[in-house]
Amino acid sequence: MIATVNPVTGKCVQQFTEWSDEEVESALVKADRAAGTWARTPFATRAAVLRKAAAVLRDGARGYAELITLEMGKPIRESLGEVEKCALGCAFYADHGAQLLADEPVASDATRSLIAYQPLGLVLAVMPWNFPFWQVFRFAAPALVAGNVGLVKLASNVPQCSLAIEEVWAKAGAPPGVFQCLLVSAGRVEPLIGDSRVRAVTLTGSETAGRKVAASAGAHLKKSVLELGGSDAFVVLADADLDLAARIGVASRFLNSGQSCIAAKRFIVVDDVADAFVERLVTGAKALSVGDPMREETMIGPLARNDLREALQHQVDDAAGKGARVLIGGTPLPGPGYFYPATVLEGVQPNMRAYREELFGPVAIIIRARDEADALRIANDSPYGLGASIWSRDTARAEAFARCVECGSAFVNGLVKSDPRLPFGGIKASGYGRELSAHGIREFVNIKTLWVR
């Protein structure tokens, strides 16, 4: 079902009819026609569209933010921040895209040789619901300024966000076919990947969805980029600033009601400071207000769907049933909506689902480490490898530790976040490829060698 279901009430607000095969074909035809023209459009013109998109986002920020909050429950303050981040991403690639894609001369046996970065054409993006604007613009800004065109299949529970994003690009002056959103179910993705007009595919989503997209892309020899789940380690060493670490730890874990792939999920704390850190973390988590996400003071809104809340509860129950202590929270809040309180589990062990699986909700788990070496072992004892956060007053030592963590992004004394200036992505079951920065914009280009005698 493609529908807006308000997670505050659990009631369907608006339902949409899934596109027919004819409507999908029409979108493919328009995108294919636009691809050649857009690739030949001067870079300055493409950059101007991105700058206008940033302005459109800022002008309509409140309305876009309320749409995000209505459809998936993000606290309104965070939704406003998400819209602004999209504007910043557009502005970054408008300002720096030409430099990032400039020809690179290379000395060789030729009279002249160089590397040119040329667009691939039509890129299919399969995007999630948890950051329904940012995930799309994180793909679209670099892809479009590089001369590609985009078809986006956004999650079925945020259809109004999907339509609003398409409208942003239209208002920004993107020609017809350059950016389109498809109202289709997940089952329609595989045939789209196989279509000869689609040159590449990118997905942000679950490990299960990533495996399916990777298999289909591989079968059709299509370039793919996957940004999948994470179970990020938040490592607190013995010399850490505990007050700061706990404050940032609360922010990192409970942002977006815990529904973030790069949230701090496994708090790995050296025994010497574990009691003191846990006390601070619990105190901070208790102070988080749960309620209507449209209210400015709300810090934790509902989970996006009821099935997500039920899955989270099964993970918590499994841990508690095997000996983990529930320090706060641990059960869904009564009443309408999909609310779940800030929860902290102490004593999580390898035999528990919470140790191995990603917890996609406001649940923090505490794992005690004997010492620094044991903390590193635990941090790497995960199928995921998206991000990690290391806490120590000795930054050189923490950086050395961070280099040893198996992940795509490691932050010292800070929470893991995406930044247009830095590459973003993971390893292991967290996917492959990179978004953002020079590395991200070059994922969907033909890196062409030119050799001239």
N, C-alpha and C positions, 0 to 999 in steps of 0.2 A: 504494500500500500504506500502510495506517495501522498503524504498528508502532514499538515501541521497539527501536532498534538501538544497542547500546552502542558509541560511537565509539572507545573504548579498545581494544576487541577486534574490532570489526566484525561481531559476532555479534548475531542477533536475539534479544532477551530476551522480548518478548511481542508478539503480533500481535492486532489488533482487527478486528472485522467492521464494514465501513462501514454506516452507518444506511440503512435502507430509506426509500423515499418516504413510507411510512406513519408511520415514526418521526419524520421531519422534519416532516410535517404535524401530528403530535401536539404537537411542540414549538412550532410556529407558533400553534396553537390556544391552548395554555397561555399563551404570551407575549401574544397578543392579548387574552385575557381579563384577564390581570394588568395590562395597560397602563393601563386606565381607573382601576382601584382604586388602583394604586400612585401615579398622578398626583395623586389626591385624598388620599392619606395625608399627615398632617401632616409638615411638614419635620422636626420634632424626632424623629419616629419613624424617618424615613429616615436621619437622621444617627446615630441610635443603632445602626442596623444597620451603618453604616460603622465606628463605634467598636468594635463587637463583632468585625467582620472584622479590624481591626487587632490585636485581642487574640488571635484565633484564629491569625493568621499568626505572631505572636510566640511563642505557646505551642508551635506545631508547626514552628518555624523550621528545626530541624535536618533533620527529615524532608522538608520541602518543598525545602530546599537540596540534599539528596542526590538527590532526584528530578530536579531541574534538571540536576545534574551527570551523573547516569546517562544521561539522554536526549540531551543535546547537548554534554556535555564541558566545561562551564564549570568552572574551578578552584573548589573548594568554598568558599574564603574569599569569592570574588566572588558565589557563589550565595547565601551567607548575607547578604551585603550587599544583594543584589537583593530578598530576602524582606523585609528591614527597610525598604527603600525603599518597597515596596508598603504596608507598615503606616503609614509616615509619610504617604504620599499619601492613604490613607483618613482618617487623623486630620486632615489639613489640610482636606479638603473637609467633614468633619463639623463642624469648628470654624468654617469661613469660608464655607461654601456659602450660608447664609441671607443673609449680607451681599452676596455676589457676585450673588445672584439677586433682591435686594430691588427693589421697584417704584421707578422713578425719576421723580419729579415733573418736569414740564417746563412752563415758562410759555408760554402760547399765547393764542389768542383764545377759548379755552374757559373756562368757570368752573373746570374742573379737567381737566388732561390729564396723562398719565403713560405710561411705558413699562413693560410687564409682561413677564416672562420665563416662558414656560409650556412644559412638556415637549412634545416631538414625538410620543412614543410608543415604538414598537419600533425599535431601532437595531441593525443588523447590523454586527458588527466582524470583520474578517478580519485575523488577527494572525500574526506570524512566530515562528520558533523561537529566535532568538538571545538574547532576553530574555523567555522564555516566560511568566513571572509578571508582570514589571513592565509589559510592553507591554499586557497585558490590564487590569491594575489602573489603569494610566494612563488608559485609556478608561473603565473601569467606574466608578471612584470618582466622578468628576464627573457622568457620565451618569446613574447611579442616584440620586445625591443630588438631582439636578435633577428627578427624577420619571419618567425614561425607564426602559424595560426593555431588556435586552440579550440578543442571540443572538450567540455567539462561535464562529467557525470558526478554531481554532488550527491551526498547521502540522501536517502528518501525521506528522512524526517526533517529536512531543512529546505523544502522546495521554494519557499518564498525568498530565502537568502539567495538561492540559485538564480531566480529571476531578477532579483535586485542587482546582483553582481553583473549580469548581462546588461542590464540597463545602465550601470555605471560606465561600462566600456562604450556603449552606444552614445551616451551623453558626451563622452570624452572625444568622440569623433572617429572611433575605430570603424573602418569601412565594413559593410555587410559581409558576414562570413569570417571575419578575422577572429572574433571571439563569440562562441555560442555555448549555452548550457542545455543539456539534454535531460528531459524528464523521463528517465527510463529506470528500470529495476536493475539490480546487480546481475541478473541472468542475461542481460543484453550486452554485457561488456565483452565477453569472449568473441562474439561475431564482429564487434567493432574493431578489436585488435587485429583480427584476421583480414579486415578490409584493406585492399591494396592502396587505398588513398591515405590511410593512416601510416605514418612513417615511424612513430615512436609512441611509447606509453609511459606515464608516470603514475604511481599510486602512493597515497598516504593512507594507511589503514592497518588492519590486523595482520598478524603473521599468516593466518589461513588465507586471507584474501591475497596477500603478497605471493604466496606459493602458486595460486591459481593464475594470477596475472603473469608471473615470471614464466610459468610453463607455457602459457599461450603465446607470449611474446617470443620465447625461444623457439617454439614450433614454427613461427612465421618469420624468424630471423629479424625481429624488430628490437631496436634499442629500448631498454627499460631502466627506470630509476625507481627504487622502492624505499620508502621511509616508513618503517613498520613500528611495532611496539617497543616498549622499553621498560626496564626495571632498574632505574638509575640508582647507583650507589651514592650515598651521602656519608662520607667517611670522616669521622671526628677523631683526630689524633689527640694524644695526651696533652699537648701544649696548645690546643685550640682555644680561641676566645669563645667560651661557652655561651655567653649571653648573645653575642652576635650570631654564632652558629645556630642556636636554637631559634632566634627570631627569623633568620633567613630560611631555616629549615621548615618552619611553619608556613611561611609564604610559599616556598617551593612545593611543599607537599599538597597544600590545600587550595592553590590557585585553580580556578575553573572547577571548583568543587572536586578537585583531585583527578579530573578527567583530562590529563595531559600526558602525552607519551614521554616528555622530558621532565616530568615531576620527580622530585626526590621520593623514591619508593622504599628503598632499603637503607635504613639508618644503621650504619655499621660503626659501633662506638667502642673504642679501646676501654677495657675494664677499669682502668685507673680513674676515668672521668665519667663512666657510664651513668652512675646514679645521679650525679649532679646534672648531666645533660638531659637525661630523661625527665627529671623533675621540671626543668625549664621548658622542655618541649611540651609536656602535658599542660603546664600552666598556660602556655601560649595557645594551644589548641582549644582549651576550655573557653578562652576569651572570644572565640570566633562565633559570631551571630549567624544563626541559620534562619532563613525565612524567604519572603517574597523577593526574588532577584531584581524586581523593578525598583526596589527601595535602595537608596544610596548607601544606607548603613549596613545592608546585608553583605556578609562575607562568604557564606556558603549557600548556594541555591540548591535546587533539586538536581538529581541526576537526570540525564536526558531522556531515558526510557525506563519503564518498569523492569524489563528483562535484564537491564544492566544492574539495577539495584538487587534483583534476586540473585544474579550471578555473584555479585560482590558478597552478599550475605552467606552464600554457600562457602566461599573462600574463608570468611571470618569464622564461620561455625567449624570448619575443618580444622583450623588452627587452634581454636579454643578447645575443641574436643580432643586434641592431641597434646594439650599441656600449655599452650600459650596463655598468657594472662591478658585479659582485656582491661586496660587501665582506664579508659574512658570510651563511651559510645558502645558500638558493637551490635546495635539492633536498629532497624528502620524506625523512623519517627511515625507515630500514628497520625491518622487523618488523610485527607486527599493529597495527591501529588506524590512525587518520587523522592522524598527527602530522606537523607541519611546523615547522621551527625558525624562530626570529627571523631575519629576513632584511632586509638593507639594500642598496638599489640606488642607485648614484651615477651621475650623468650621464644622467638620464632626459630624453628629448627629445620634441617634439610628434609625431614620426612613430611613436612607440611606443604600444602599447595601454595600458601602465601610466600614461601621461600623461593619457589621456582617460577611461579606464574606472575604475570603482570596484574596488579590490583588497580583497576580503573575506577577510582572513586576516592573519597576522603578517608583513607585508611593508611596510617603509617605503621611500619613494622620495625621493631628494634632487634638487632642482632649484635650480641656482644662478641668482641674479639679479644684474644689474650694480649696481643701486642700489635705493633705496626705490621709485621710480616703476616700475621694471621688476618689482619684487616684486608691486606692486599689479596690474600688467598680467597677470602669470602667475596670480595668485590668482583673477582674474576670468575667465581663459581656461579655463573648465570648463563643461560642460553642467549641472553640479550647483550647488546653492546652499543647502546645509543649515547648516553652521556654519563658523567660522574662529577661529583663535587667533593673536593678535598679540603679539610679544615685544619690549619696549623698556623702558629705565629711565625714559624720558620718557613718562609715562602720558597726558598731554594729546595729545602727538603720536601716540601709538599709538591713542588713541580716535578721533582725526581719521581715521587710516588705516582703522580698523575700520568707521567709518561709510561708507567708500567701497567696502568689500568687498560683493559681491553675494551675500548669504546671509541666513538667518533668524535666526541667533544669532552674535554676535561677542564673543569673550572676550579681554580684555587681561591678559596674564601669568597665564593659567589655562587649564586644559583645558575643552573644550566638554562640558557635561553638561546633563541635564534636571533641572528643579527645579519642584515644584508651584506655587511663587510666581511663576514667570516663564513666558511663553508659549513654546511649543516647536513648531517646524515650519520648512519651507523654502520656497524659490522655485525657479524654473526646473524642471529635471527632478527636483528633490527634493520636488516636490509642492506642495500648497496647503492652506490652512486651518491652524488652530492647536490644539494640545492644551495642557492645564494652564492655570493662572492663571484670571483672569476671562474671558479671551478663549476659553480652551478649554471652560469650562463653558457658555459661551453659543453654542458651535457647534451644539449639538443642542437648541436651544429655539426656540420661536416668539417672536420679538421683536415683541410686539404693542403697537400704539398704542391707548390708550383716551382718548377725548375726550368730556367731559361738559359740557352746557350748564347 
